[in-house]
Amino acid sequence: MDPSQLRSKIRTKFWTGPTSGTCKGYLQANLVILPQLWMNEFLQYCHLNSQPLPVLGHGKVGDPRVDILAKDSDIRHDVAKYWVYRNGILEQTALDIQNLWEDDWVWALLGCSFSTEIVLENAGIHLWHLEHGKNVPMYRTKLETTPTPRWSGELVVSMRWINTEQVSLAKSITSQFPLAHGAPVAIGFSNSLGIDNIARPEWGDFYKPPIDDVVPIFWACGVTSQSAIIRSRPPIAITHAPGHMFVSDWPVDKICNLTTIE
């Protein structure tokens, strides 16, 4: 499928699953929707924490169209699964948010490490989770993001097992894509991130390859935005469900070494 075909399947509820491994070669994105008064400061917070929260684009007040990243797309319909937070509490999962949409809402799309998985694969790097149909595991860490007056939260990371001899190559490749979180924040399992049990991620699936010569590599993750929503408690916030990304029309190779596409 190309991105427009996948979005069509999502819009008609034919596709409701994670998007890891789909539409390879195209930019995927995390979603945050907020009232305008909260979005302005949230974008400042993102710029202060650009590795976990690289801003790809944002909409105009009340406008659900996503013209900057995808033709004929509507943010109310084109994400496979939405999470609805009220006052920082996850209250609802939805497949469509048409009936929730308000005239003062603004969407923002943030970079995602799913985007560079095809680049890693093309370089011969084995991605075990894709081979076994798993969503990447995601973990809340003990590392704090840089706060603004209303926004703060812990850094969230995603993890992929990488063959030991390919670790340096994976680091080199992903560092060229700051809009997809850039280089890893940690290589190997240690207490520096404050993850108590690697086998119990907060989101996604845990899978351990059946060989010893692999290393867990951790990248900053856009689910950091949801950590901030839980901490900062805006009256309403809508996000993608972790792993269920917005898939854009932008080829990944167009964002190599870019820090903005706005």
C-alpha positions as CSV (number, residue, x, y, z in Angstrom):
1,M,0.0,0.0,0.0
2,D,1.0,3.6,-0.5
3,P,0.1,6.1,2.2
4,S,-3.1,7.3,0.6
5,Q,-4.3,3.7,0.3
6,L,-3.6,3.0,3.9
7,R,-5.3,6.2,5.0
8,S,-8.3,5.1,3.0
9,K,-8.4,1.8,4.8
10,I,-8.1,3.5,8.1
11,R,-10.9,6.0,7.2
12,T,-13.2,3.1,6.5
13,K,-12.2,1.2,9.6
14,F,-10.7,-1.7,7.5
15,W,-7.3,-1.1,9.1
16,T,-7.3,-0.5,12.9
17,G,-3.8,-1.9,13.9
18,P,-0.3,-0.5,14.4
19,T,1.5,1.0,11.4
20,S,5.0,-0.2,12.1
21,G,6.2,-1.9,8.9
22,T,3.5,-0.3,6.7
23,C,4.1,2.1,3.8
24,K,7.9,1.6,4.1
25,G,9.8,4.6,3.0
26,Y,7.2,7.2,4.1
27,L,7.3,9.5,7.1
28,Q,5.1,8.5,10.0
29,A,4.0,10.8,12.8
30,N,2.8,11.1,16.4
31,L,-0.4,13.1,16.9
32,V,-1.4,15.6,19.5
33,I,-4.7,17.6,19.4
34,L,-5.2,20.4,21.9
35,P,-7.3,23.5,22.4
36,Q,-5.5,26.5,20.9
37,L,-4.7,28.1,24.3
38,W,-2.8,24.9,25.3
39,M,-1.3,24.2,21.9
40,N,0.7,27.4,21.7
41,E,2.7,26.5,24.8
42,F,2.9,22.9,23.9
43,L,4.7,23.8,20.7
44,Q,7.2,25.8,22.8
45,Y,7.7,22.7,24.9
46,C,8.3,20.6,21.8
47,H,11.0,23.0,20.6
48,L,12.7,22.8,24.0
49,N,12.6,18.9,23.7
50,S,13.2,18.5,20.0
51,Q,14.7,15.0,20.1
52,P,11.6,13.3,21.6
53,L,9.2,15.8,20.1
54,P,10.3,17.0,16.7
55,V,7.5,19.1,15.2
56,L,6.7,18.1,11.6
57,G,3.8,20.5,11.2
58,H,0.7,21.8,12.9
59,G,-2.7,23.0,11.7
60,K,-4.7,26.2,11.8
61,V,-7.3,26.7,14.5
62,G,-10.3,24.5,13.9
63,D,-9.0,23.1,10.6
64,P,-8.6,19.3,10.5
65,R,-6.9,19.2,7.1
66,V,-3.3,18.0,7.0
67,D,-2.2,19.5,3.7
68,I,1.4,20.1,4.7
69,L,2.0,16.3,5.0
70,A,-0.7,14.5,3.1
71,K,-3.1,15.3,0.2
72,D,-6.8,15.1,0.9
73,S,-6.3,14.0,4.5
74,D,-8.4,14.8,7.6
75,I,-6.9,14.3,11.0
76,R,-10.3,13.4,12.4
77,H,-10.5,10.2,10.4
78,D,-7.0,9.2,9.3
79,V,-5.4,7.7,12.4
80,A,-6.1,4.0,13.1
81,K,-6.8,4.5,16.8
82,Y,-7.1,7.6,19.0
83,W,-6.8,8.1,22.7
84,V,-8.9,10.8,24.4
85,Y,-7.5,12.3,27.6
86,R,-9.5,14.6,29.9
87,N,-7.6,16.4,32.6
88,G,-4.7,14.0,32.0
89,I,-6.7,10.9,32.4
90,L,-7.2,8.5,29.5
91,E,-11.0,8.1,29.2
92,Q,-11.7,6.8,25.8
93,T,-10.4,4.9,22.8
94,A,-11.9,5.9,19.4
95,L,-11.5,4.9,15.8
96,D,-12.8,8.3,14.6
97,I,-13.1,11.7,16.3
98,Q,-15.5,13.5,14.0
99,N,-18.1,13.8,16.7
100,L,-15.6,15.2,19.3
101,W,-14.0,17.9,17.1
102,E,-14.2,21.5,18.4
103,D,-13.7,24.8,16.5
104,D,-10.8,25.9,18.8
105,W,-8.7,22.7,18.4
106,V,-5.3,22.5,16.7
107,W,-3.4,19.4,15.6
108,A,0.3,18.9,15.8
109,L,2.3,16.0,14.2
110,L,5.6,14.9,15.6
111,G,8.3,12.7,14.2
112,C,8.4,9.0,14.7
113,S,11.2,6.4,14.6
114,F,9.0,4.1,12.5
115,S,10.0,6.3,9.6
116,T,13.6,5.2,9.5
117,E,13.0,1.5,9.9
118,I,13.1,1.1,6.1
119,V,16.4,3.0,6.0
120,L,17.9,0.6,8.6
121,E,16.5,-2.5,6.7
122,N,18.0,-1.2,3.4
123,A,21.4,-1.0,5.1
124,G,21.1,-4.7,6.1
125,I,20.1,-4.1,9.7
126,H,17.9,-6.9,11.1
127,L,14.8,-5.5,12.8
128,W,13.5,-8.4,14.8
129,H,10.2,-6.9,15.9
130,L,9.1,-6.4,12.2
131,E,10.0,-10.0,11.3
132,H,7.7,-11.3,14.1
133,G,4.9,-8.8,13.6
134,K,5.4,-7.0,16.9
135,N,4.9,-3.3,17.9
136,V,8.0,-1.8,19.4
137,P,8.1,-1.7,23.2
138,M,8.0,1.7,24.8
139,Y,9.1,2.7,28.3
140,R,8.7,5.7,30.6
141,T,12.1,6.7,31.9
142,K,13.2,8.6,35.0
143,L,14.7,11.4,32.8
144,E,12.8,14.7,32.9
145,T,12.1,16.8,29.9
146,T,12.8,20.5,29.8
147,P,9.6,22.1,31.2
148,T,7.6,25.2,30.4
149,P,5.3,26.8,32.9
150,R,2.4,24.4,32.1
151,W,4.1,21.5,30.4
152,S,6.5,18.8,31.8
153,G,6.9,15.1,31.9
154,E,9.3,12.1,31.7
155,L,11.1,11.1,28.6
156,V,9.6,8.0,26.9
157,V,11.9,5.8,24.8
158,S,11.3,3.0,22.2
159,M,13.5,-0.1,22.1
160,R,14.8,-2.3,19.2
161,W,17.1,-5.2,19.5
162,I,20.0,-4.7,17.1
163,N,22.7,-7.3,16.3
164,T,25.9,-6.4,18.1
165,E,28.0,-5.8,15.0
166,Q,25.4,-3.5,13.5
167,V,25.0,-1.1,16.5
168,S,27.4,1.5,15.2
169,L,25.8,1.5,11.8
170,A,22.3,1.9,13.3
171,K,23.5,4.8,15.4
172,S,25.1,6.5,12.3
173,I,22.1,6.1,10.1
174,T,19.5,7.3,12.6
175,S,21.6,10.3,13.6
176,Q,21.0,11.6,10.1
177,F,17.2,11.9,10.8
178,P,16.6,14.4,13.6
179,L,12.9,14.6,12.5
180,A,12.6,10.9,13.4
181,H,14.3,11.3,16.8
182,G,17.9,11.1,15.6
183,A,20.5,9.0,17.3
184,P,19.8,6.6,20.2
185,V,19.7,8.0,23.7
186,A,21.0,4.8,25.2
187,I,22.8,1.7,23.9
188,G,22.5,-1.4,26.1
189,F,20.4,-2.0,29.2
190,S,21.5,0.0,32.2
191,N,20.0,1.9,35.1
192,S,20.6,5.3,33.5
193,L,17.1,5.4,32.0
194,G,15.4,4.1,35.2
195,I,13.7,1.2,33.4
196,D,13.1,-1.4,36.1
197,N,12.1,-4.4,33.9
198,I,12.9,-4.4,30.2
199,A,10.4,-7.3,29.7
200,R,7.5,-5.1,30.9
201,P,7.1,-2.0,28.6
202,E,4.4,0.5,29.4
203,W,3.3,0.3,25.7
204,G,3.8,-2.0,22.8
205,D,5.1,-5.6,22.7
206,F,8.1,-7.2,24.3
207,Y,10.0,-9.7,22.2
208,K,13.5,-11.1,22.8
209,P,15.3,-12.6,19.8
210,P,16.4,-16.2,20.2
211,I,20.1,-15.4,20.0
212,D,22.6,-13.9,22.5
213,D,24.5,-11.5,20.2
214,V,21.9,-8.6,20.2
215,V,21.8,-5.3,22.1
216,P,18.8,-3.3,23.2
217,I,19.0,0.2,21.7
218,F,16.8,3.0,23.0
219,W,15.5,5.9,20.9
220,A,13.6,9.0,22.1
221,C,9.9,8.4,21.5
222,G,7.0,10.7,20.6
223,V,4.9,9.1,23.3
224,T,6.8,11.5,25.5
225,S,3.9,13.9,24.6
226,Q,1.4,11.6,26.3
227,S,3.6,11.5,29.4
228,A,3.4,15.3,29.4
229,I,-0.4,15.2,28.9
230,I,-0.8,13.0,31.9
231,R,1.5,15.3,34.0
232,S,0.2,18.6,32.8
233,R,-3.5,17.8,32.7
234,P,-5.0,19.9,29.8
235,P,-8.8,19.8,29.9
236,I,-8.9,17.8,26.7
237,A,-6.2,16.2,24.6
238,I,-6.4,13.6,21.8
239,T,-3.5,11.6,20.6
240,H,-2.8,8.5,18.5
241,A,-2.8,5.2,20.4
242,P,0.9,4.2,20.7
243,G,2.1,2.5,17.6
244,H,-1.0,3.7,15.5
245,M,0.7,6.6,13.7
246,F,-0.4,9.1,11.1
247,V,1.2,8.0,7.8
248,S,2.1,10.9,5.5
249,D,2.9,11.3,1.8
250,W,6.5,12.5,2.6
251,P,9.3,10.1,1.5
252,V,11.7,9.5,4.3
253,D,14.7,10.4,2.2
254,K,13.4,13.9,1.9
255,I,13.9,14.6,5.6
256,C,17.5,13.4,5.8
257,N,19.4,16.0,7.9
258,L,16.4,18.3,8.0
259,T,15.3,19.9,11.3
260,T,12.0,21.3,10.0
261,I,9.6,20.9,7.1
262,E,7.3,23.8,7.9
